[in-house]
Amino acid sequence: ACGSDDSASGEDGESSGSKLDELKEAGTVTIGFANEKPYAYEGEDGELKGAAVDIAAAVFKELGVENMDSKLADFGQLIPGLKAGQFDVITAGMAINPDRCENAAFGEPEMKYGEGLIVQKGNPLNLKSYTDIADNPDATVSVMAGATENEFLKSEGVSEDQITNADDIPATLSAVESGRADATTGTEMTIKMAYESLNSDKLEFVEGFEQPDVEGVPSYGAAAFHLDNTDLRDAYNEKLAELKEDGTVAELLEKNGFSEQNNMVEADITTEKICNGDI
Ligand SMILES: CC1=N[C@H](C(=O)O)[C@@H](O)CN1
């Protein structure tokens, strides 16, 4: 009666911990990242750094996988790279959203974030929100390809011909610096830190930027796994929950510049709800 003869273990993609066993045996997990401070980036010493990297490293250590290998990819190529098996997990603080959930198995949220804006020094077009960009059809904005901001801008009424894409964050800043675009946007922490590192007298970080009132803001960032590896994702979630509980996750976020007030994930926010469009 309990179907003891033809079932359980082995051959149907639920095979007992297959991917995790594979990683444990190798002792190494390969992460995909896009060089975006403070989520995941290569430090000057060549070491992998960032909140998403630190949290994933702590979780994998708990899972018995001590080493991390990495593959750098343009942000827009992270999900394609994951699907193609180039890495085991995306650790880029990538925002969970319904479209992406169709292409990747997201872990539970690790951090929460809003948006930021950089303009030319003196803010000549007086841009303080996405709607300000929408209201000035001559204004242009450079955005990283594949990033959520593309949709946020359009939802706020910015037209496609005002948006130009660049491959990575440095390229978006250089578009503004050189005058090819009037503004660039990304997560608040991304924009702030890129602005600080570049230290350009041609740019201005917009203080008092008005957060867009659109679905997906604030965003919740998480690790993302291949859709076939939900066993690994579930094991990851289990340890992640423990590390949230004991304060490790908060500590790692704070170490990377995130604040308890702005960036901690509320207890009732789950990946399932975000994927279903319920948040
Ligand atoms: C950490 C991050 N989140 C947004 C996204 O998930 O699309 C983009 O801003 C790109 N980088």
The ligand as an SDF file (V2000), in Angstrom:
LIG
                    3D

 11 11  0  0  0  0  0  0  0  0999 V2000
   22.0580   43.4150   -6.7590 C   0  0  0  0  0  0  0  0  0  0  0  0
   21.3230   43.7990   -7.9950 C   0  0  0  0  0  0  0  0  0  0  0  0
   20.0240   43.7810   -8.0350 N   0  0  0  0  0  0  0  0  0  0  0  0
   19.2510   44.2320   -9.1440 C   0  0  0  0  0  0  0  0  0  0  0  0
   18.6420   43.0380   -9.8670 C   0  0  0  0  0  0  0  0  0  0  0  0
   18.4650   42.0080   -9.2380 O   0  0  0  0  0  0  0  0  0  0  0  0
   18.3540   43.1450  -11.0610 O   0  0  0  0  0  0  0  0  0  0  0  0
   20.0490   45.0720  -10.0910 C   0  0  0  0  0  0  0  0  0  0  0  0
   20.1710   46.3350   -9.5200 O   0  0  0  0  0  0  0  0  0  0  0  0
   21.4250   44.5120  -10.3240 C   0  0  0  0  0  0  0  0  0  0  0  0
   22.0350   44.1940   -9.0540 N   0  0  0  0  0  0  0  0  0  0  0  0
  1  2  1  0
  2  3  2  0
  2 11  1  0
  3  4  1  0
  4  5  1  0
  4  8  1  0
  5  6  2  0
  5  7  1  0
  8  9  1  0
  8 10  1  0
 10 11  1  0
M  END
$$$$
